[in-house]
Amino acid sequence: MKAIYLLSDFNENEQFREKLIKNMKRDLVSYDSLVFICSSPNAYEKTDRYFKSNIKWLEYGGIKFNDYCLLDNRINKTKANDYIKKASCVVLMGGITRDQIVYLKENDFGETLKQHNGVIIGISAGAINIAVKSLCLEEPKNADAVWYDGLGLTDKTIYPHFSIDDHEVISELTGCSKDSVIYGICECSAIIEREQETIYLGEVYKISNNKILRSESC
């Protein structure tokens, strides 16, 4: 893959949009097709709504593709993987984290995404599930429940929608960081991974061994 984007949301903040779009234009080789992968494969109405709003967000920033595709249970496994293989960019959407990882693994999207040569974007749940080691605090608060195997596209474990003022979440994350590094991504922020560099846009925090440090942003 050429680049991986990890973020909380396609936020309407204009400064954030400008920075993210600028980087995407740098990384995108073609604009043939954009594929969205849902989080809840049977929630058609809700997924369609976010699908349309995400397209609008990108087009407002000047990024338009020739074709758009949304993957959920309306498209079978074989066709879905073919769409991913041909895509210029793939977006793993936000939503219910555990539902999405089940859907991703049942359809064998992990191996197809590992071979992808374009841009891959993980939004919220999608950013969590892209990791080698994924963390989901939606489950009961014990070590066995919150950790699970993600798709293995990045070694960065992500906690989206992070706030340095949310002391309850910080307490949970520091407790989970004794043997692992967790990256808290605030709103209007992102991590961009390329082969030769990693960029932190906005407010991103590195949580490790009970310590929290802000990553240098640009």
C-alpha positions as CSV (number, residue, x, y, z in Angstrom):
1,M,0.0,0.0,0.0
2,K,1.2,3.5,-0.7
3,A,-0.2,5.3,2.3
4,I,-2.4,4.7,5.4
5,Y,-4.6,7.4,6.9
6,L,-5.9,7.0,10.5
7,L,-8.4,9.5,11.8
8,S,-11.5,10.0,13.9
9,D,-13.7,11.5,11.3
10,F,-14.0,13.6,8.1
11,N,-14.5,16.7,10.3
12,E,-16.0,19.8,8.9
13,N,-13.2,22.0,10.3
14,E,-11.8,23.8,7.2
15,Q,-8.2,23.8,8.3
16,F,-8.2,20.1,9.0
17,R,-9.9,19.4,5.7
18,E,-7.4,21.5,3.8
19,K,-4.4,19.6,5.4
20,L,-5.9,16.2,4.9
21,I,-6.9,16.8,1.3
22,K,-3.5,18.2,0.5
23,N,-1.9,15.0,1.7
24,M,-4.4,12.8,-0.1
25,K,-3.7,14.6,-3.4
26,R,0.0,13.9,-2.9
27,D,-0.6,10.2,-2.3
28,L,-3.4,9.4,-4.8
29,V,-2.0,8.0,-8.0
30,S,-5.3,7.7,-9.8
31,Y,-8.9,8.7,-9.3
32,D,-10.6,5.7,-11.0
33,S,-12.6,4.4,-8.0
34,L,-13.2,4.9,-4.3
35,V,-14.4,2.0,-2.3
36,F,-16.1,2.4,1.2
37,I,-16.2,-0.6,3.5
38,C,-19.1,-0.4,6.0
39,S,-19.0,-1.1,9.7
40,S,-22.5,-2.7,10.1
41,P,-23.2,-4.8,6.9
42,N,-27.0,-4.9,7.3
43,A,-27.6,-1.2,8.4
44,Y,-28.2,-0.1,4.8
45,E,-30.0,3.2,5.5
46,K,-27.5,4.5,8.0
47,T,-24.5,3.3,5.9
48,D,-25.9,4.9,2.7
49,R,-26.3,8.2,4.5
50,Y,-22.7,8.3,5.7
51,F,-21.5,7.0,2.3
52,K,-23.1,10.0,0.6
53,S,-21.9,12.5,3.2
54,N,-18.3,11.3,3.0
55,I,-18.3,11.6,-0.8
56,K,-19.6,15.1,-0.5
57,W,-16.9,16.0,2.1
58,L,-14.2,14.8,-0.3
59,E,-15.6,16.5,-3.4
60,Y,-16.0,19.8,-1.5
61,G,-12.2,19.5,-1.0
62,G,-11.6,18.9,-4.7
63,I,-11.2,15.1,-4.7
64,K,-13.5,13.4,-7.2
65,F,-13.4,9.8,-8.4
66,N,-14.8,8.4,-11.6
67,D,-16.7,5.6,-9.6
68,Y,-17.8,5.0,-6.1
69,C,-18.7,1.7,-4.4
70,L,-20.1,0.8,-1.0
71,L,-19.4,-2.7,0.4
72,D,-21.9,-4.3,2.7
73,N,-24.0,-7.4,2.6
74,R,-25.7,-6.3,-0.7
75,I,-22.4,-7.3,-2.5
76,N,-21.0,-10.8,-2.3
77,K,-17.6,-11.7,-1.0
78,T,-16.0,-12.3,-4.5
79,K,-17.2,-9.1,-6.0
80,A,-16.3,-7.1,-2.9
81,N,-12.7,-8.2,-3.0
82,D,-12.5,-7.5,-6.7
83,Y,-13.7,-3.9,-6.1
84,I,-11.0,-3.5,-3.5
85,K,-8.3,-4.8,-5.8
86,K,-9.2,-2.3,-8.5
87,A,-9.7,0.7,-6.2
88,S,-7.6,3.8,-6.2
89,C,-8.6,4.5,-2.6
90,V,-10.3,2.4,0.1
91,V,-12.1,3.9,3.2
92,L,-12.9,1.7,6.2
93,M,-15.9,3.6,7.7
94,G,-16.7,4.4,11.3
95,G,-19.5,2.8,13.3
96,I,-19.7,-0.3,15.5
97,T,-16.1,-1.6,15.9
98,R,-16.8,-5.2,16.7
99,D,-19.4,-5.6,13.9
100,Q,-16.9,-4.3,11.4
101,I,-14.0,-6.6,12.3
102,V,-16.3,-9.6,12.0
103,Y,-17.5,-8.4,8.6
104,L,-13.9,-7.7,7.5
105,K,-12.6,-11.1,8.5
106,E,-15.6,-13.1,7.2
107,N,-15.0,-11.6,3.8
108,D,-11.2,-12.0,3.8
109,F,-10.6,-8.3,3.2
110,G,-7.4,-8.3,5.3
111,E,-5.2,-10.1,2.7
112,T,-6.7,-8.1,-0.2
113,L,-6.0,-4.8,1.6
114,K,-2.4,-5.8,2.4
115,Q,-1.8,-6.1,-1.3
116,H,-3.4,-2.8,-2.1
117,N,-1.1,-0.2,-3.7
118,G,-3.3,2.8,-3.3
119,V,-4.5,4.9,-0.3
120,I,-6.2,3.2,2.6
121,I,-8.2,5.4,5.1
122,G,-9.4,4.2,8.5
123,I,-12.1,6.3,10.1
124,S,-12.8,5.7,13.8
125,A,-13.8,2.0,13.9
126,G,-11.9,1.5,10.6
127,A,-8.8,3.1,12.1
128,I,-9.0,0.7,15.1
129,N,-9.5,-2.4,13.0
130,I,-6.6,-1.7,10.6
131,A,-4.1,-2.4,13.4
132,V,-2.1,-5.5,14.1
133,K,-3.3,-5.3,17.7
134,S,-6.7,-3.6,18.0
135,L,-8.3,-2.0,21.1
136,C,-12.0,-1.6,21.7
137,L,-13.3,-0.1,25.0
138,E,-16.9,-0.8,24.0
139,E,-16.6,-4.2,25.6
140,P,-16.4,-5.0,29.3
141,K,-13.4,-3.3,30.9
142,N,-11.0,-6.2,31.2
143,A,-7.8,-7.0,29.3
144,D,-9.2,-10.1,27.6
145,A,-12.2,-8.2,26.3
146,V,-10.6,-5.0,25.0
147,W,-7.8,-6.5,22.9
148,Y,-8.2,-8.5,19.7
149,D,-6.4,-9.2,16.4
150,G,-7.0,-6.5,13.8
151,L,-6.2,-6.7,10.0
152,G,-2.5,-6.1,10.5
153,L,-2.0,-3.2,8.1
154,T,-0.3,-1.0,10.7
155,D,1.5,-1.5,14.0
156,K,-0.2,1.5,15.5
157,T,-3.0,0.8,17.9
158,I,-5.6,3.6,17.7
159,Y,-8.1,5.2,20.1
160,P,-10.2,7.7,18.0
161,H,-12.2,10.7,19.4
162,F,-9.6,11.1,22.1
163,S,-9.7,14.0,24.5
164,I,-6.9,15.0,26.9
165,D,-9.6,16.2,29.3
166,D,-11.5,12.8,29.4
167,H,-9.9,11.5,32.6
168,E,-12.0,8.3,32.7
169,V,-10.9,7.2,29.2
170,I,-7.3,8.2,30.0
171,S,-7.4,6.0,33.1
172,E,-8.6,3.1,31.0
173,L,-6.0,3.7,28.2
174,T,-3.0,4.1,30.6
175,G,-4.1,0.8,32.2
176,C,-4.0,-0.9,28.8
177,S,-0.6,0.7,27.9
178,K,1.7,-1.3,30.1
179,D,2.8,-3.6,27.4
180,S,1.5,-1.7,24.3
181,V,1.7,1.7,22.7
182,I,-1.7,3.4,22.0
183,Y,-2.2,6.5,19.9
184,G,-5.1,8.8,20.9
185,I,-6.3,10.7,17.9
186,C,-8.4,13.8,18.8
187,E,-11.0,15.4,16.5
188,C,-9.6,17.3,13.5
189,S,-6.4,15.1,13.7
190,A,-4.9,12.2,11.8
191,I,-1.9,10.0,11.5
192,I,-0.5,9.5,7.9
193,E,1.9,6.5,7.3
194,R,4.0,6.4,4.3
195,E,6.9,4.1,3.5
196,Q,9.5,6.7,4.5
197,E,7.7,8.8,7.0
198,T,4.9,9.2,9.5
199,I,3.0,12.5,9.8
200,Y,0.9,13.6,12.7
201,L,-1.8,16.2,11.8
202,G,-3.3,18.1,14.7
203,E,-3.6,16.7,18.2
204,V,-2.3,13.1,18.6
205,Y,-1.1,11.6,21.8
206,K,1.2,8.6,22.4
207,I,0.2,6.6,25.5
208,S,2.8,4.1,26.7
209,N,3.8,2.5,30.0
210,N,1.3,4.8,31.9
211,K,2.7,7.9,30.3
212,I,1.0,10.3,27.8
213,L,3.1,12.4,25.4
214,R,1.8,14.6,22.5
215,S,3.3,13.7,19.2
216,E,4.9,16.4,17.2
217,S,2.4,17.7,14.6
218,C,2.6,19.5,11.4
